[in-house]
């Protein structure tokens, strides 16, 4: 009898060491991020994770995704057997290949789809929109931005990773769609930051990252 | 052996492990020489499953009720193993040790290297012990059977 019948192609690494507490801590950070746009909230994920995911993004996916969520991953991640095996084992998420079917879209700065390709919900059910999760570990550039809107006391300045050329135009158009629209969760090495559809962005000046 | 046969064999040893007493499993593990290293991948953790039955054993499905299940998944490496093994268990109840031992033995059984050895030393004795327990319970129940001499009966 062949072992191949039984053995997984790769055995996944463990997930959260204390799933209950750890996922609640990450969820709390994400909730804070959406409540206070433009501010970073730190998160801790498991240390031993597939490299394509990294600790923080793994923590976000383990916390937010389950058998009821349809997730589109950018091609490099989608083709990474180690990362996909890990996520499927620990979350049971539904993989989707069409952006229109996705509840969540996970992308990097250079694989981010245009905002108008994503689901914006309906007037009666605006929450049925897509949430865009941006893996900002590797930035090609950044913009100094000023954000205003609900959850922000006056205004806040933060560094927005550079994505695609028309992003700021599309973000303004997204804002006009309220209550419909998409929301953005930015994940870097150690933290999350969110831009809900209610946040307005203005570029202060263009800044090049080394 | 086809993969359907292989799966059936795995289901059979998983059942034996799930129906064993925890004390038997821990004794078997203690007695096992050359233990592999065990890393927890998931659990032991408990959850709930909906147990379903079929009306009249073949009709429509219905929800019988919820049952607590404890599960574990472990990675076995080193020791006697040539390559890493992935072991799983799902056990009725909430005893984390039961899930842990079952997953460890399942992992060893999943390798061609150790399968026969574990079948012989662990699974067959556990199965035998289970059959003895079942037989004792049956004999006990049978002893309470009342013969109604004045009524005609089917059996």
HADDOCK unambig.tbl for C-alpha pairs under 7 A between the chains (distance, minus, plus):
assign (segid A and resid 1 and name CA) (segid B and resid 1 and name CA) 5.65 0.50 0.50
assign (segid A and resid 1 and name CA) (segid B and resid 112 and name CA) 7.00 0.50 0.50
assign (segid A and resid 3 and name CA) (segid B and resid 110 and name CA) 6.89 0.50 0.50
assign (segid A and resid 3 and name CA) (segid B and resid 111 and name CA) 5.90 0.50 0.50
assign (segid A and resid 3 and name CA) (segid B and resid 112 and name CA) 6.07 0.50 0.50
assign (segid A and resid 5 and name CA) (segid B and resid 3 and name CA) 6.22 0.50 0.50
assign (segid A and resid 6 and name CA) (segid B and resid 110 and name CA) 6.22 0.50 0.50
assign (segid A and resid 7 and name CA) (segid B and resid 85 and name CA) 6.96 0.50 0.50
assign (segid A and resid 7 and name CA) (segid B and resid 86 and name CA) 6.74 0.50 0.50
assign (segid A and resid 11 and name CA) (segid B and resid 86 and name CA) 6.54 0.50 0.50
assign (segid A and resid 13 and name CA) (segid B and resid 41 and name CA) 6.22 0.50 0.50
assign (segid A and resid 14 and name CA) (segid B and resid 40 and name CA) 6.79 0.50 0.50
assign (segid A and resid 14 and name CA) (segid B and resid 41 and name CA) 4.15 0.50 0.50
assign (segid A and resid 14 and name CA) (segid B and resid 42 and name CA) 6.17 0.50 0.50
